[in-house]
């Protein structure tokens, strides 16, 4: 897991979740949650890894710019409710 700030200064945690199924490839996908506990988590199902170790290593070495880009993409795709001016 890795904490980062979005463009507005809100703190997020980038993490990995496992999705079970018949296909073992790409079981782990990107998820971001607000650190303050307000709002919903957002996921990017198309950002996937084959193992948890690879996923965690990728998140640990990703730049804050990359994490913000992935967060924007996840929020845009979620279509969730807007809260406090943010999705």
PDB file of N, CA, C and O in Angstrom:
ATOM      1  N   UNK A   1       0.836  -1.169   0.000  1.00  0.00           N
ATOM      2  CA  UNK A   1       0.000   0.000   0.000  1.00  0.00           C
ATOM      3  C   UNK A   1       0.886   1.239   0.000  1.00  0.00           C
ATOM      4  O   UNK A   1       1.991   1.250   0.542  1.00  0.00           O
ATOM      5  N   UNK A   2       0.356   2.277  -0.628  1.00  0.00           N
ATOM      6  CA  UNK A   2       1.133   3.497  -0.743  1.00  0.00           C
ATOM      7  C   UNK A   2       0.228   4.715  -0.667  1.00  0.00           C
ATOM      8  O   UNK A   2      -0.792   4.775  -1.355  1.00  0.00           O
ATOM      9  N   UNK A   3       0.591   5.684   0.163  1.00  0.00           N
ATOM     10  CA  UNK A   3      -0.182   6.912   0.292  1.00  0.00           C
ATOM     11  C   UNK A   3       0.342   7.965  -0.672  1.00  0.00           C
ATOM     12  O   UNK A   3       1.538   8.047  -0.951  1.00  0.00           O
ATOM     13  N   UNK A   4      -0.602   8.776  -1.178  1.00  0.00           N
ATOM     14  CA  UNK A   4      -0.243   9.877  -2.072  1.00  0.00           C
ATOM     15  C   UNK A   4      -1.352  10.923  -2.012  1.00  0.00           C
ATOM     16  O   UNK A   4      -2.456  10.640  -1.546  1.00  0.00           O
ATOM     17  N   UNK A   5      -1.052  12.138  -2.486  1.00  0.00           N
ATOM     18  CA  UNK A   5      -2.024  13.229  -2.532  1.00  0.00           C
ATOM     19  C   UNK A   5      -2.529  13.411  -3.949  1.00  0.00           C
ATOM     20  O   UNK A   5      -1.767  13.291  -4.909  1.00  0.00           O
ATOM     21  N   UNK A   6      -3.841  13.707  -4.082  1.00  0.00           N
ATOM     22  CA  UNK A   6      -4.363  14.046  -5.402  1.00  0.00           C
ATOM     23  C   UNK A   6      -4.101  15.529  -5.667  1.00  0.00           C
ATOM     24  O   UNK A   6      -3.443  16.189  -4.863  1.00  0.00           O
ATOM     25  N   UNK A   7      -4.603  16.061  -6.777  1.00  0.00           N
ATOM     26  CA  UNK A   7      -4.355  17.446  -7.170  1.00  0.00           C
ATOM     27  C   UNK A   7      -4.913  18.457  -6.177  1.00  0.00           C
ATOM     28  O   UNK A   7      -4.425  19.585  -6.102  1.00  0.00           O
ATOM     29  N   UNK A   8      -5.934  18.062  -5.412  1.00  0.00           N
ATOM     30  CA  UNK A   8      -6.545  18.973  -4.452  1.00  0.00           C
ATOM     31  C   UNK A   8      -5.927  18.869  -3.067  1.00  0.00           C
ATOM     32  O   UNK A   8      -6.311  19.609  -2.162  1.00  0.00           O
ATOM     33  N   UNK A   9      -4.972  17.958  -2.889  1.00  0.00           N
ATOM     34  CA  UNK A   9      -4.331  17.764  -1.597  1.00  0.00           C
ATOM     35  C   UNK A   9      -4.968  16.687  -0.742  1.00  0.00           C
ATOM     36  O   UNK A   9      -4.514  16.424   0.372  1.00  0.00           O
ATOM     37  N   UNK A  10      -6.002  16.070  -1.250  1.00  0.00           N
ATOM     38  CA  UNK A  10      -6.655  14.973  -0.516  1.00  0.00           C
ATOM     39  C   UNK A  10      -5.743  13.754  -0.522  1.00  0.00           C
ATOM     40  O   UNK A  10      -5.160  13.411  -1.550  1.00  0.00           O
ATOM     41  N   UNK A  11      -5.625  13.109   0.619  1.00  0.00           N
ATOM     42  CA  UNK A  11      -4.727  11.958   0.780  1.00  0.00           C
ATOM     43  C   UNK A  11      -5.450  10.665   0.414  1.00  0.00           C
ATOM     44  O   UNK A  11      -6.591  10.450   0.824  1.00  0.00           O
ATOM     45  N   UNK A  12      -4.781   9.801  -0.364  1.00  0.00           N
ATOM     46  CA  UNK A  12      -5.318   8.514  -0.823  1.00  0.00           C
ATOM     47  C   UNK A  12      -4.325   7.402  -0.520  1.00  0.00           C
ATOM     48  O   UNK A  12      -3.133   7.643  -0.333  1.00  0.00           O
ATOM     49  N   UNK A  13      -4.841   6.186  -0.477  1.00  0.00           N
ATOM     50  CA  UNK A  13      -4.001   4.996  -0.356  1.00  0.00           C
ATOM     51  C   UNK A  13      -4.209   4.160  -1.613  1.00  0.00           C
ATOM     52  O   UNK A  13      -5.329   3.758  -1.930  1.00  0.00           O
ATOM     53  N   UNK A  14      -3.128   3.908  -2.315  1.00  0.00           N
ATOM     54  CA  UNK A  14      -3.173   3.014  -3.476  1.00  0.00           C
ATOM     55  C   UNK A  14      -2.881   1.612  -2.969  1.00  0.00           C
ATOM     56  O   UNK A  14      -1.916   1.396  -2.236  1.00  0.00           O
ATOM     57  N   UNK A  15      -3.713   0.666  -3.360  1.00  0.00           N
ATOM     58  CA  UNK A  15      -3.521  -0.706  -2.913  1.00  0.00           C
ATOM     59  C   UNK A  15      -3.942  -1.680  -4.005  1.00  0.00           C
ATOM     60  O   UNK A  15      -4.243  -1.295  -5.135  1.00  0.00           O
ATOM     61  N   UNK A  16      -3.952  -2.935  -3.634  1.00  0.00           N
ATOM     62  CA  UNK A  16      -4.224  -4.009  -4.570  1.00  0.00           C
ATOM     63  C   UNK A  16      -5.337  -4.882  -3.998  1.00  0.00           C
ATOM     64  O   UNK A  16      -5.370  -5.165  -2.801  1.00  0.00           O
ATOM     65  N   UNK A  17      -6.235  -5.297  -4.863  1.00  0.00           N
ATOM     66  CA  UNK A  17      -7.257  -6.261  -4.455  1.00  0.00           C
ATOM     67  C   UNK A  17      -7.206  -7.455  -5.383  1.00  0.00           C
ATOM     68  O   UNK A  17      -6.818  -7.355  -6.547  1.00  0.00           O
ATOM     69  N   UNK A  18      -7.605  -8.576  -4.839  1.00  0.00           N
ATOM     70  CA  UNK A  18      -7.627  -9.824  -5.601  1.00  0.00           C
ATOM     71  C   UNK A  18      -9.043 -10.102  -6.096  1.00  0.00           C
ATOM     72  O   UNK A  18     -10.017  -9.969  -5.355  1.00  0.00           O
ATOM     73  N   UNK A  19      -9.131 -10.488  -7.351  1.00  0.00           N
ATOM     74  CA  UNK A  19     -10.412 -10.868  -7.945  1.00  0.00           C
ATOM     75  C   UNK A  19     -10.302 -12.335  -8.350  1.00  0.00           C
ATOM     76  O   UNK A  19      -9.548 -12.678  -9.262  1.00  0.00           O
ATOM     77  N   UNK A  20     -11.049 -13.192  -7.676  1.00  0.00           N
ATOM     78  CA  UNK A  20     -11.002 -14.619  -7.976  1.00  0.00           C
ATOM     79  C   UNK A  20     -11.790 -14.946  -9.232  1.00  0.00           C
ATOM     80  O   UNK A  20     -12.739 -14.253  -9.599  1.00  0.00           O
ATOM     81  N   UNK A  21     -11.374 -16.006  -9.868  1.00  0.00           N
ATOM     82  CA  UNK A  21     -12.046 -16.462 -11.069  1.00  0.00           C
ATOM     83  C   UNK A  21     -11.267 -17.607 -11.689  1.00  0.00           C
ATOM     84  O   UNK A  21     -10.280 -18.077 -11.123  1.00  0.00           O
ATOM     85  N   UNK A  22     -11.707 -18.046 -12.832  1.00  0.00           N
ATOM     86  CA  UNK A  22     -11.054 -19.165 -13.497  1.00  0.00           C
ATOM     87  C   UNK A  22      -9.719 -18.779 -14.105  1.00  0.00           C
ATOM     88  O   UNK A  22      -8.821 -19.614 -14.211  1.00  0.00           O
ATOM     89  N   UNK A  23      -9.579 -17.522 -14.506  1.00  0.00           N
ATOM     90  CA  UNK A  23      -8.346 -17.053 -15.125  1.00  0.00           C
ATOM     91  C   UNK A  23      -7.387 -16.576 -14.038  1.00  0.00           C
ATOM     92  O   UNK A  23      -7.712 -15.658 -13.285  1.00  0.00           O
ATOM     93  N   UNK A  24      -6.214 -17.187 -13.951  1.00  0.00           N
ATOM     94  CA  UNK A  24      -5.246 -16.810 -12.928  1.00  0.00           C
ATOM     95  C   UNK A  24      -4.446 -15.574 -13.317  1.00  0.00           C
ATOM     96  O   UNK A  24      -3.854 -14.929 -12.451  1.00  0.00           O
ATOM     97  N   UNK A  25      -4.416 -15.236 -14.593  1.00  0.00           N
ATOM     98  CA  UNK A  25      -3.653 -14.078 -15.025  1.00  0.00           C
ATOM     99  C   UNK A  25      -4.412 -12.803 -14.702  1.00  0.00           C
ATOM    100  O   UNK A  25      -5.611 -12.690 -14.959  1.00  0.00           O
ATOM    101  N   UNK A  26      -3.705 -11.865 -14.144  1.00  0.00           N
ATOM    102  CA  UNK A  26      -4.297 -10.585 -13.837  1.00  0.00           C
ATOM    103  C   UNK A  26      -5.329 -10.601 -12.730  1.00  0.00           C
ATOM    104  O   UNK A  26      -6.311  -9.861 -12.785  1.00  0.00           O
ATOM    105  N   UNK A  27      -5.120 -11.429 -11.733  1.00  0.00           N
ATOM    106  CA  UNK A  27      -6.075 -11.497 -10.611  1.00  0.00           C
ATOM    107  C   UNK A  27      -6.051 -10.258  -9.729  1.00  0.00           C
ATOM    108  O   UNK A  27      -7.052  -9.941  -9.086  1.00  0.00           O
ATOM    109  N   UNK A  28      -4.940  -9.563  -9.689  1.00  0.00           N
ATOM    110  CA  UNK A  28      -4.773  -8.425  -8.781  1.00  0.00           C
ATOM    111  C   UNK A  28      -4.947  -7.123  -9.551  1.00  0.00           C
ATOM    112  O   UNK A  28      -4.383  -6.956 -10.632  1.00  0.00           O
ATOM    113  N   UNK A  29      -5.731  -6.200  -8.994  1.00  0.00           N
ATOM    114  CA  UNK A  29      -5.988  -4.948  -9.691  1.00  0.00           C
ATOM    115  C   UNK A  29      -5.830  -3.747  -8.751  1.00  0.00           C
ATOM    116  O   UNK A  29      -5.833  -3.892  -7.529  1.00  0.00           O
ATOM    117  N   UNK A  30      -5.693  -2.570  -9.346  1.00  0.00           N
ATOM    118  CA  UNK A  30      -5.453  -1.309  -8.659  1.00  0.00           C
ATOM    119  C   UNK A  30      -6.723  -0.798  -7.977  1.00  0.00           C
ATOM    120  O   UNK A  30      -7.803  -0.798  -8.568  1.00  0.00           O
ATOM    121  N   UNK A  31      -6.573  -0.363  -6.719  1.00  0.00           N
ATOM    122  CA  UNK A  31      -7.674   0.231  -5.952  1.00  0.00           C
ATOM    123  C   UNK A  31      -7.122   1.428  -5.181  1.00  0.00           C
ATOM    124  O   UNK A  31      -6.014   1.369  -4.647  1.00  0.00           O
ATOM    125  N   UNK A  32      -7.892   2.510  -5.125  1.00  0.00           N
ATOM    126  CA  UNK A  32      -7.515   3.684  -4.329  1.00  0.00           C
ATOM    127  C   UNK A  32      -8.651   4.012  -3.371  1.00  0.00           C
ATOM    128  O   UNK A  32      -9.826   3.976  -3.736  1.00  0.00           O
ATOM    129  N   UNK A  33      -8.267   4.337  -2.123  1.00  0.00           N
ATOM    130  CA  UNK A  33      -9.235   4.691  -1.087  1.00  0.00           C
ATOM    131  C   UNK A  33      -8.811   5.992  -0.415  1.00  0.00           C
ATOM    132  O   UNK A  33      -7.621   6.217  -0.196  1.00  0.00           O
ATOM    133  N   UNK A  34      -9.778   6.852  -0.085  1.00  0.00           N
ATOM    134  CA  UNK A  34      -9.423   8.063   0.661  1.00  0.00           C
ATOM    135  C   UNK A  34      -8.920   7.691   2.061  1.00  0.00           C
ATOM    136  O   UNK A  34      -9.522   6.857   2.738  1.00  0.00           O
ATOM    137  N   UNK A  35      -7.827   8.304   2.486  1.00  0.00           N
ATOM    138  CA  UNK A  35      -7.261   8.017   3.798  1.00  0.00           C
ATOM    139  C   UNK A  35      -8.208   8.442   4.910  1.00  0.00           C
ATOM    140  O   UNK A  35      -8.286   7.780   5.945  1.00  0.00           O
ATOM    141  N   UNK A  36      -8.936   9.552   4.703  1.00  0.00           N
ATOM    142  CA  UNK A  36      -9.809  10.067   5.762  1.00  0.00           C
ATOM    143  C   UNK A  36     -11.081   9.251   5.952  1.00  0.00           C
ATOM    144  O   UNK A  36     -11.862   9.529   6.862  1.00  0.00           O
ATOM    145  N   UNK A  37     -11.298   8.247   5.105  1.00  0.00           N
ATOM    146  CA  UNK A  37     -12.457   7.377   5.262  1.00  0.00           C
ATOM    147  C   UNK A  37     -13.742   7.935   4.694  1.00  0.00           C
ATOM    148  O   UNK A  37     -14.773   7.262   4.726  1.00  0.00           O
ATOM    149  N   UNK A  38     -13.704   9.161   4.169  1.00  0.00           N
ATOM    150  CA  UNK A  38     -14.906   9.725   3.554  1.00  0.00           C
ATOM    151  C   UNK A  38     -14.897   9.396   2.074  1.00  0.00           C
ATOM    152  O   UNK A  38     -13.842   9.415   1.441  1.00  0.00           O
ATOM    153  N   UNK A  39     -16.021   9.104   1.535  1.00  0.00           N
ATOM    154  CA  UNK A  39     -16.095   8.759   0.120  1.00  0.00           C
ATOM    155  C   UNK A  39     -15.851   7.281  -0.100  1.00  0.00           C
ATOM    156  O   UNK A  39     -15.585   6.525   0.834  1.00  0.00           O
ATOM    157  N   UNK A  40     -15.945   6.899  -1.337  1.00  0.00           N
ATOM    158  CA  UNK A  40     -15.828   5.497  -1.694  1.00  0.00           C
ATOM    159  C   UNK A  40     -14.473   5.193  -2.331  1.00  0.00           C
ATOM    160  O   UNK A  40     -13.808   6.084  -2.859  1.00  0.00           O
ATOM    161  N   UNK A  41     -14.084   3.944  -2.274  1.00  0.00           N
ATOM    162  CA  UNK A  41     -12.881   3.531  -2.982  1.00  0.00           C
ATOM    163  C   UNK A  41     -13.207   3.424  -4.471  1.00  0.00           C
ATOM    164  O   UNK A  41     -14.362   3.241  -4.855  1.00  0.00           O
ATOM    165  N   UNK A  42     -12.186   3.539  -5.289  1.00  0.00           N
ATOM    166  CA  UNK A  42     -12.337   3.402  -6.732  1.00  0.00           C
ATOM    167  C   UNK A  42     -11.318   2.384  -7.223  1.00  0.00           C
ATOM    168  O   UNK A  42     -10.214   2.285  -6.687  1.00  0.00           O
ATOM    169  N   UNK A  43     -11.698   1.637  -8.237  1.00  0.00           N
ATOM    170  CA  UNK A  43     -10.824   0.584  -8.750  1.00  0.00           C
ATOM    171  C   UNK A  43     -10.643   0.739 -10.250  1.00  0.00           C
ATOM    172  O   UNK A  43     -11.501   1.272 -10.954  1.00  0.00           O
ATOM    173  N   UNK A  44      -9.506   0.258 -10.714  1.00  0.00           N
ATOM    174  CA  UNK A  44      -9.232   0.168 -12.146  1.00  0.00           C
ATOM    175  C   UNK A  44      -9.039  -1.306 -12.470  1.00  0.00           C
ATOM    176  O   UNK A  44      -7.964  -1.863 -12.249  1.00  0.00           O
ATOM    177  N   UNK A  45     -10.062  -1.918 -12.984  1.00  0.00           N
ATOM    178  CA  UNK A  45     -10.001  -3.344 -13.285  1.00  0.00           C
ATOM    179  C   UNK A  45      -9.071  -3.704 -14.417  1.00  0.00           C
ATOM    180  O   UNK A  45      -8.652  -4.855 -14.533  1.00  0.00           O
ATOM    181  N   UNK A  46      -8.732  -2.720 -15.271  1.00  0.00           N
ATOM    182  CA  UNK A  46      -7.836  -3.035 -16.379  1.00  0.00           C
ATOM    183  C   UNK A  46      -6.364  -2.820 -16.038  1.00  0.00           C
ATOM    184  O   UNK A  46      -5.495  -3.127 -16.854  1.00  0.00           O
ATOM    185  N   UNK A  47      -6.068  -2.298 -14.848  1.00  0.00           N
ATOM    186  CA  UNK A  47      -4.687  -2.231 -14.365  1.00  0.00           C
ATOM    187  C   UNK A  47      -4.516  -3.447 -13.478  1.00  0.00           C
ATOM    188  O   UNK A  47      -4.899  -3.446 -12.308  1.00  0.00           O
ATOM    189  N   UNK A  48      -3.928  -4.496 -14.065  1.00  0.00           N
ATOM    190  CA  UNK A  48      -3.880  -5.793 -13.380  1.00  0.00           C
ATOM    191  C   UNK A  48      -2.468  -6.363 -13.364  1.00  0.00           C
ATOM    192  O   UNK A  48      -1.625  -6.057 -14.207  1.00  0.00           O
ATOM    193  N   UNK A  49      -2.260  -7.202 -12.368  1.00  0.00           N
ATOM    194  CA  UNK A  49      -0.998  -7.901 -12.222  1.00  0.00           C
ATOM    195  C   UNK A  49      -1.269  -9.369 -11.948  1.00  0.00           C
ATOM    196  O   UNK A  49      -2.333  -9.731 -11.447  1.00  0.00           O
ATOM    197  N   UNK A  50      -0.297 -10.215 -12.281  1.00  0.00           N
ATOM    198  CA  UNK A  50      -0.440 -11.658 -12.092  1.00  0.00           C
ATOM    199  C   UNK A  50      -0.159 -12.101 -10.664  1.00  0.00           C
ATOM    200  O   UNK A  50      -0.637 -13.154 -10.240  1.00  0.00           O
ATOM    201  N   UNK A  51       0.607 -11.318  -9.918  1.00  0.00           N
ATOM    202  CA  UNK A  51       0.897 -11.710  -8.537  1.00  0.00           C
ATOM    203  C   UNK A  51       0.816 -10.489  -7.631  1.00  0.00           C
ATOM    204  O   UNK A  51       1.008  -9.355  -8.071  1.00  0.00           O
ATOM    205  N   UNK A  52       0.533 -10.738  -6.384  1.00  0.00           N
ATOM    206  CA  UNK A  52       0.459  -9.653  -5.408  1.00  0.00           C
ATOM    207  C   UNK A  52       1.823  -9.011  -5.219  1.00  0.00           C
ATOM    208  O   UNK A  52       1.918  -7.797  -5.041  1.00  0.00           O
ATOM    209  N   UNK A  53       2.877  -9.814  -5.256  1.00  0.00           N
ATOM    210  CA  UNK A  53       4.231  -9.293  -5.089  1.00  0.00           C
ATOM    211  C   UNK A  53       4.562  -8.276  -6.195  1.00  0.00           C
ATOM    212  O   UNK A  53       5.107  -7.208  -5.916  1.00  0.00           O
ATOM    213  N   UNK A  54       4.236  -8.609  -7.429  1.00  0.00           N
ATOM    214  CA  UNK A  54       4.490  -7.705  -8.552  1.00  0.00           C
ATOM    215  C   UNK A  54       3.653  -6.441  -8.419  1.00  0.00           C
ATOM    216  O   UNK A  54       4.145  -5.340  -8.670  1.00  0.00           O
ATOM    217  N   UNK A  55       2.411  -6.590  -8.031  1.00  0.00           N
ATOM    218  CA  UNK A  55       1.529  -5.438  -7.870  1.00  0.00           C
ATOM    219  C   UNK A  55       2.063  -4.491  -6.802  1.00  0.00           C
ATOM    220  O   UNK A  55       2.130  -3.281  -7.019  1.00  0.00           O
ATOM    221  N   UNK A  56       2.436  -5.027  -5.674  1.00  0.00           N
ATOM    222  CA  UNK A  56       2.946  -4.189  -4.588  1.00  0.00           C
ATOM    223  C   UNK A  56       4.247  -3.502  -4.973  1.00  0.00           C
ATOM    224  O   UNK A  56       4.447  -2.329  -4.659  1.00  0.00           O
ATOM    225  N   UNK A  57       5.126  -4.218  -5.647  1.00  0.00           N
ATOM    226  CA  UNK A  57       6.390  -3.622  -6.087  1.00  0.00           C
ATOM    227  C   UNK A  57       6.123  -2.475  -7.064  1.00  0.00           C
ATOM    228  O   UNK A  57       6.780  -1.436  -7.004  1.00  0.00           O
ATOM    229  N   UNK A  58       5.161  -2.670  -7.955  1.00  0.00           N
ATOM    230  CA  UNK A  58       4.810  -1.624  -8.917  1.00  0.00           C
ATOM    231  C   UNK A  58       4.284  -0.385  -8.207  1.00  0.00           C
ATOM    232  O   UNK A  58       4.674   0.732  -8.547  1.00  0.00           O
ATOM    233  N   UNK A  59       3.407  -0.566  -7.230  1.00  0.00           N
ATOM    234  CA  UNK A  59       2.869   0.577  -6.496  1.00  0.00           C
ATOM    235  C   UNK A  59       3.947   1.282  -5.680  1.00  0.00           C
ATOM    236  O   UNK A  59       3.941   2.509  -5.579  1.00  0.00           O
ATOM    237  N   UNK A  60       4.860   0.531  -5.106  1.00  0.00           N
ATOM    238  CA  UNK A  60       5.929   1.115  -4.296  1.00  0.00           C
ATOM    239  C   UNK A  60       6.869   1.972  -5.136  1.00  0.00           C
ATOM    240  O   UNK A  60       7.421   2.954  -4.640  1.00  0.00           O
ATOM    241  N   UNK A  61       7.055   1.609  -6.396  1.00  0.00           N
ATOM    242  CA  UNK A  61       8.003   2.321  -7.244  1.00  0.00           C
ATOM    243  C   UNK A  61       7.337   3.331  -8.177  1.00  0.00           C
ATOM    244  O   UNK A  61       8.033   4.069  -8.875  1.00  0.00           O
ATOM    245  N   UNK A  62       6.010   3.379  -8.204  1.00  0.00           N
ATOM    246  CA  UNK A  62       5.304   4.328  -9.069  1.00  0.00           C
ATOM    247  C   UNK A  62       5.486   5.751  -8.549  1.00  0.00           C
ATOM    248  O   UNK A  62       5.558   5.979  -7.341  1.00  0.00           O
ATOM    249  N   UNK A  63       5.558   6.690  -9.463  1.00  0.00           N
ATOM    250  CA  UNK A  63       5.656   8.094  -9.066  1.00  0.00           C
ATOM    251  C   UNK A  63       4.284   8.580  -8.599  1.00  0.00           C
ATOM    252  O   UNK A  63       3.258   7.973  -8.903  1.00  0.00           O
ATOM    253  N   UNK A  64       4.288   9.684  -7.855  1.00  0.00           N
ATOM    254  CA  UNK A  64       3.027  10.289  -7.431  1.00  0.00           C
ATOM    255  C   UNK A  64       2.213  10.733  -8.646  1.00  0.00           C
ATOM    256  O   UNK A  64       0.985  10.659  -8.631  1.00  0.00           O
ATOM    257  N   UNK A  65       2.889  11.189  -9.687  1.00  0.00           N
ATOM    258  CA  UNK A  65       2.201  11.602 -10.912  1.00  0.00           C
ATOM    259  C   UNK A  65       1.445  10.411 -11.510  1.00  0.00           C
ATOM    260  O   UNK A  65       0.292  10.550 -11.920  1.00  0.00           O
ATOM    261  N   UNK A  66       2.084   9.256 -11.560  1.00  0.00           N
ATOM    262  CA  UNK A  66       1.443   8.061 -12.105  1.00  0.00           C
ATOM    263  C   UNK A  66       0.255   7.637 -11.248  1.00  0.00           C
ATOM    264  O   UNK A  66      -0.790   7.264 -11.783  1.00  0.00           O
ATOM    265  N   UNK A  67       0.400   7.690  -9.941  1.00  0.00           N
ATOM    266  CA  UNK A  67      -0.702   7.313  -9.060  1.00  0.00           C
ATOM    267  C   UNK A  67      -1.879   8.279  -9.206  1.00  0.00           C
ATOM    268  O   UNK A  67      -3.035   7.855  -9.198  1.00  0.00           O
ATOM    269  N   UNK A  68      -1.587   9.572  -9.337  1.00  0.00           N
ATOM    270  CA  UNK A  68      -2.671  10.543  -9.560  1.00  0.00           C
ATOM    271  C   UNK A  68      -3.366  10.290 -10.893  1.00  0.00           C
ATOM    272  O   UNK A  68      -4.589  10.403 -10.982  1.00  0.00           O
ATOM    273  N   UNK A  69      -2.610   9.951 -11.924  1.00  0.00           N
ATOM    274  CA  UNK A  69      -3.191   9.651 -13.236  1.00  0.00           C
ATOM    275  C   UNK A  69      -4.117   8.444 -13.141  1.00  0.00           C
ATOM    276  O   UNK A  69      -5.220   8.458 -13.688  1.00  0.00           O
ATOM    277  N   UNK A  70      -3.672   7.410 -12.455  1.00  0.00           N
ATOM    278  CA  UNK A  70      -4.511   6.214 -12.287  1.00  0.00           C
ATOM    279  C   UNK A  70      -5.752   6.515 -11.461  1.00  0.00           C
ATOM    280  O   UNK A  70      -6.831   5.998 -11.751  1.00  0.00           O
ATOM    281  N   UNK A  71      -5.611   7.340 -10.442  1.00  0.00           N
ATOM    282  CA  UNK A  71      -6.759   7.733  -9.636  1.00  0.00           C
ATOM    283  C   UNK A  71      -7.773   8.495 -10.487  1.00  0.00           C
ATOM    284  O   UNK A  71      -8.966   8.196 -10.438  1.00  0.00           O
ATOM    285  N   UNK A  72      -7.311   9.483 -11.271  1.00  0.00           N
ATOM    286  CA  UNK A  72      -8.226  10.233 -12.142  1.00  0.00           C
ATOM    287  C   UNK A  72      -8.971   9.306 -13.089  1.00  0.00           C
ATOM    288  O   UNK A  72     -10.171   9.463 -13.314  1.00  0.00           O
ATOM    289  N   UNK A  73      -8.251   8.341 -13.639  1.00  0.00           N
ATOM    290  CA  UNK A  73      -8.871   7.386 -14.554  1.00  0.00           C
ATOM    291  C   UNK A  73      -9.922   6.545 -13.832  1.00  0.00           C
ATOM    292  O   UNK A  73     -11.013   6.324 -14.358  1.00  0.00           O
ATOM    293  N   UNK A  74      -9.597   6.081 -12.637  1.00  0.00           N
ATOM    294  CA  UNK A  74     -10.539   5.255 -11.868  1.00  0.00           C
ATOM    295  C   UNK A  74     -11.775   6.048 -11.480  1.00  0.00           C
ATOM    296  O   UNK A  74     -12.891   5.539 -11.580  1.00  0.00           O
ATOM    297  N   UNK A  75     -11.593   7.285 -11.041  1.00  0.00           N
ATOM    298  CA  UNK A  75     -12.725   8.127 -10.650  1.00  0.00           C
ATOM    299  C   UNK A  75     -13.591   8.422 -11.867  1.00  0.00           C
ATOM    300  O   UNK A  75     -14.818   8.369 -11.786  1.00  0.00           O
ATOM    301  N   UNK A  76     -12.962   8.729 -12.987  1.00  0.00           N
ATOM    302  CA  UNK A  76     -13.714   9.016 -14.200  1.00  0.00           C
ATOM    303  C   UNK A  76     -14.533   7.838 -14.679  1.00  0.00           C
ATOM    304  O   UNK A  76     -15.640   8.018 -15.187  1.00  0.00           O
ATOM    305  N   UNK A  77     -14.013   6.652 -14.527  1.00  0.00           N
ATOM    306  CA  UNK A  77     -14.717   5.446 -14.959  1.00  0.00           C
ATOM    307  C   UNK A  77     -15.782   4.997 -13.971  1.00  0.00           C
ATOM    308  O   UNK A  77     -16.739   4.320 -14.347  1.00  0.00           O
ATOM    309  N   UNK A  78     -15.616   5.375 -12.706  1.00  0.00           N
ATOM    310  CA  UNK A  78     -16.554   4.888 -11.687  1.00  0.00           C
ATOM    311  C   UNK A  78     -17.932   5.513 -11.838  1.00  0.00           C
ATOM    312  O   UNK A  78     -18.950   4.877 -11.565  1.00  0.00           O
ATOM    313  N   UNK A  79     -17.952   6.770 -12.276  1.00  0.00           N
ATOM    314  CA  UNK A  79     -19.233   7.450 -12.411  1.00  0.00           C
ATOM    315  C   UNK A  79     -19.971   7.608 -11.095  1.00  0.00           C
ATOM    316  O   UNK A  79     -21.184   7.816 -11.076  1.00  0.00           O
ATOM    317  N   UNK A  80     -19.232   7.509  -9.987  1.00  0.00           N
ATOM    318  CA  UNK A  80     -19.843   7.586  -8.671  1.00  0.00           C
ATOM    319  C   UNK A  80     -20.312   8.985  -8.331  1.00  0.00           C
ATOM    320  O   UNK A  80     -20.076   9.929  -9.086  1.00  0.00           O
ATOM    321  N   UNK A  81     -20.973   9.118  -7.197  1.00  0.00           N
ATOM    322  CA  UNK A  81     -21.487  10.429  -6.787  1.00  0.00           C
ATOM    323  C   UNK A  81     -20.359  11.395  -6.470  1.00  0.00           C
ATOM    324  O   UNK A  81     -19.291  10.982  -6.020  1.00  0.00           O
ATOM    325  N   UNK A  82     -20.588  12.655  -6.698  1.00  0.00           N
ATOM    326  CA  UNK A  82     -19.614  13.679  -6.376  1.00  0.00           C
ATOM    327  C   UNK A  82     -19.866  14.135  -4.946  1.00  0.00           C
ATOM    328  O   UNK A  82     -20.996  14.457  -4.579  1.00  0.00           O
ATOM    329  N   UNK A  83     -18.810  14.160  -4.144  1.00  0.00           N
ATOM    330  CA  UNK A  83     -18.911  14.595  -2.752  1.00  0.00           C
ATOM    331  C   UNK A  83     -17.868  15.675  -2.505  1.00  0.00           C
ATOM    332  O   UNK A  83     -16.699  15.504  -2.850  1.00  0.00           O
ATOM    333  N   UNK A  84     -18.281  16.768  -1.918  1.00  0.00           N
ATOM    334  CA  UNK A  84     -17.372  17.889  -1.621  1.00  0.00           C
ATOM    335  C   UNK A  84     -16.616  18.331  -2.862  1.00  0.00           C
ATOM    336  O   UNK A  84     -15.434  18.668  -2.787  1.00  0.00           O
ATOM    337  N   UNK A  85     -17.289  18.332  -3.993  1.00  0.00           N
ATOM    338  CA  UNK A  85     -16.648  18.770  -5.220  1.00  0.00           C
ATOM    339  C   UNK A  85     -15.784  17.711  -5.871  1.00  0.00           C
ATOM    340  O   UNK A  85     -15.165  17.960  -6.905  1.00  0.00           O
ATOM    341  N   UNK A  86     -15.737  16.526  -5.272  1.00  0.00           N
ATOM    342  CA  UNK A  86     -14.907  15.435  -5.819  1.00  0.00           C
ATOM    343  C   UNK A  86     -15.774  14.209  -5.981  1.00  0.00           C
ATOM    344  O   UNK A  86     -16.822  14.084  -5.349  1.00  0.00           O
ATOM    345  N   UNK A  87     -15.337  13.327  -6.814  1.00  0.00           N
ATOM    346  CA  UNK A  87     -16.026  12.043  -6.953  1.00  0.00           C
ATOM    347  C   UNK A  87     -15.561  11.110  -5.892  1.00  0.00           C
ATOM    348  O   UNK A  87     -16.018   9.969  -5.830  1.00  0.00           O
TER     349      UNK A  87
END
